[in-house]
Amino acid sequence: MKTALIQLNASDSPEDNLPVTQGLIDEAAAAGAGFVLTPEVTNCLSASRTRQEEVLRHQKDDDPTLAGLRQQAERLGIWVLIGSIAVKTDDADGRFANRSFLIDPKGGIAAWYDKIHMFDVKVSETEQYRESAGYRPGDRGVTARTPFGTVGMTVCYDLRFPGLYRRLAQAGAEILTVPSAFAVPTGEAHWETLLRARAIETGCYVLAPAQTGQHSATRGKERRTYGHSLAVGPWGDVLADAGTEPGVVFVDVNRDEVTQARARIPAVNSEVDITWS
């Protein structure tokens, strides 16, 4: 399956971000991609709760980004992973969900996943994040069967928790998706290493479309993200790297490569009983 990773420089305006995303998806489909992936928070990259309250929607209220990309997937007859969109929930505390959607070629929602691990970190004295203040975590792992392989869905900070990926692979995943908006310091230090490790440990393809650059904000602090959307093969080799500019990169996904990698190193289903002392 010819696959495309979309790299975005999203703002905090869903209305402005949607046509940019759709243009890149059209470009990818015109080049023959049958599976196209967008990054985390495709609809709105914002650090302002006030701004998010203004522009975000409930999924059930036909979120414009979700609706627009579903229609586009149907028009083009392709699979689309909406890396994630920020959506409102009915939670009493008003927190949002960071939700990834797999859209089938008829525009249907084949699967959806709420990011489990919240990015609550202190990168430096001047760069701190507390994602859990605005988003509530998910509580379930998700796999989805497609004609080109079983997809295991994750989002960004999940990447640092290898147990999740092992369990997804044991549940049948052959392709792991890691749409992200990675911070620059941690991206420079860990992004490629972690993605390659998850591929090597599981014998899966790892597809990680990313946000990139300085993100304009109507309100609140502007963010910078690392870029370098990566596609990693099941043997751990980097198959595509988008660099730091918005755009599209392509990779061919072949589930036979998963079978071959796992035959060479059959680690994913190996378990050892350990006695601790």
N, C-alpha and C positions, 0 to 999 in steps of 0.2 A: 504494500500500500504506500503510494507516495503521500508523504505527510509534511505539513508545513507548521512551523512555529512562528507566531506573530509576536513581534517585539513592539511595545507601545511606550509612549511618553504621555500617559493620561493626566488630565487635569482633574479638578474637583467639579467639573460640569458634565454630567452624563449626556446632556443634549449635544455638547460639542464632541465628546469622545466617540459616540456611536457611529457617525458617518466616517470617521477616520478608521475605526476598527473594520467597518464594513468594506471600505475601500481596499484594505489590505487582504481581507478574506476573499474578495473578488479577484484580486491579483493572484492569490495562491491557487484558487480554483481554476483560473484561466491557464495556469502553468501545469495543471493536471493533478493537483492535490485532492485526494478523496477524504482526508482527515486533516482538519485544521484546528490548532489550539491557540487560545489567547491567554494572557497572563492573569495573575491575581488582580482583584479589584479593577476589572476591565471597565466598569461603568464609572467609578469615582474614586480617585486617590486623594484622600483628605485626612488631616489630623484634627479637624474641627468638628466636634459633636453638633454644634449649632448648624454648620453648613450641611452636615449629613442629614440632620432632621429636616432641613428644607428640601433637599433634592432626592433623598432615597425613597423607595416605594416598597410596599409589601409584594411578595411574589404573587399572591392571590389577586392583587389589584392590577395584574398585567404590567409588571415592570417594563418600561419602554425598551431597555437594553435587552432583556430576555426575550420580549416579543419580537423585536427587530431581528435578532440573531436567529431565532427559531424560523422566522419567515425566510431569512436568507438561506439557511441550511436547506429548507424545502425547495426554494427556487433553484439552488445550485445542485441539489441532489447529493449533498456531502454530509459527512459526520463533522460536528463541531464540538470541541470541548471549550465551553466558556470557562476559562480558568477559575474565575470566581466573580461574582458581583456581590456588593454589599446590599443587603435587603433588610427592611424593617421586620420585626417579629411582634408577637403579641405578649412577649415577656413583660411581667409587671415592672421590672427595673428599666425597661426601655432599651435594652441592649439590642444591637443588630446581629445578623448572622453573616458570616463570610462563606458564601455558598457557591460551590462548583457544580456545573451542569454539563451532562453529556447529552447532546442533541443528535437525533438520528436524521437520516436523509428525508424523512417526511415531516420534519419539524417537531417531532415528539420529544418529550423529555425521557430519555432512556434511563437516566440515573441522576441523582443529585447527592452531594456530600457537603456537610458542614465541617469546616476546619476544626480539628480537635485541639491542637496544641496552640495556645495563645502566646504571642511574642511579647513577653514581659521580661525585658532585659535592660541592663545598663551597659551600653556599648562603651561609653566614655563619660567623663564628667559633663560633657555638653550634649550628648546624644543618648536619650533614654526613651524607652517605649513601654507602654502598658496597654497592650491590645485588649486585655480582658476588661478594662474599664468601659470600653465601647462595644465589645463583641462578646457574645456568649459562646462557649465552646460546643462543638458537636460531641456526640457520644457513640458513634457507630462507624465501623469501617464499611467501605462500599467497593464492590467489584461489579463490572458490567460486561456481558458478552457482546462482541461485535464480530463481523465476518473476518476481520483481520487480526483478531486476538482478544483476550480478556483484559480489560482495563481496570487497574486499581487506582482509585482516585485519592489524592492528597493535595495539600496546599502549603507551600512555603515553609514555615517553621516546623511543620511536621517532619521535614527532612532530617532533623537532628535526632529523631527517635527511631532507630533502626528496627525495633521490635514491630512497629506498625507495618513496615515494608515486608518483613519476613512473613508476617501473618497474611498479608495480602497475597504474597506469592504462594504461600501454602494453600490459600483459598482459590488458586487458579490464575492469578494475575500473570500476564506475560508482558504487559506494558504498564509502567507506573508513571502517572502524571504528577508533575510538581510545579504548577503555575505559581509564580512568585513575584514579590516586590522586595527584593533583598536589599538590605542596607549596604552602603558602599564598604565600610570597614570590614564587616563580616563577609561580604562577598569576595573581597580581595583575598581574605585569609582562608576561606573555607568552602566557597560555592562549588567549584569544580571538584574538589576532593570529596566532598560529601555526596555529590551526585554520582561520581564514579564508584564510590564505595557501595552505595545502594544498588547500583547495577551489578557489581561484582558479587555482592552477597546473595543476591536473589536470582541472577541469571536472567534478568528482565531488561527490556528497553526502558530507559528513563528519559522522559520528554519533559523539558522544563522551560516553557515560555516565560519571559520576564518583562517587567517594567524597566525603563532605563532613563537616566538623566535627571535634570532638575525639573520638578513638577510644579507648574503654576497653581496658585491657590487664591481663591476669592477671599477666603478668610482663614486665619490660623497660619501655623508655620508651614513653609514650603519644605518638601522632602526631596532627597536625592536617592536614586536607586542605582543598582550596580549594572543592570543589563546582562549581556553575555548569555542570552537564551542558549541552552545547550540541549543537544540530543546525544545520548550515550548508548552505545550498543551493549548487549548482554555480556560481552567479554570485558567491558569496562573502557572501551575505546571511545573517544570523543568523535562523533560523526558530523556534528555541525556546531558552530559557535557564531552567534549573531553579532558579536562585538558590542559596541555601545550606541549605535544609531538605531532609531526605529526602522522597522522593515520586516522582511520575511526571509526565513531560511528553510531549506528543504532536506528531508531525509527519507530514505526508503526503509520501511519497517517490514521485516520478513520473520514470521513466527518460527520458521525452521532454524533461524539463528539462535533462538531461545532454546529450542530442543538440543541443539548441538552444544551450546555453552553448558547446559545443565548435565549433559552426558559426560562432558570432560571433567567438570567439578560438581558432583551431585551433593552439594552442601545444603540446599534449601530445605530438604525434607529429612535431613540427618539430625537426630536428637540423641543426646547423651545424658544419662542420669548422673548427677554430681552430688556428692556428699560434702556438705560444708562443715568445717570445724573451727 
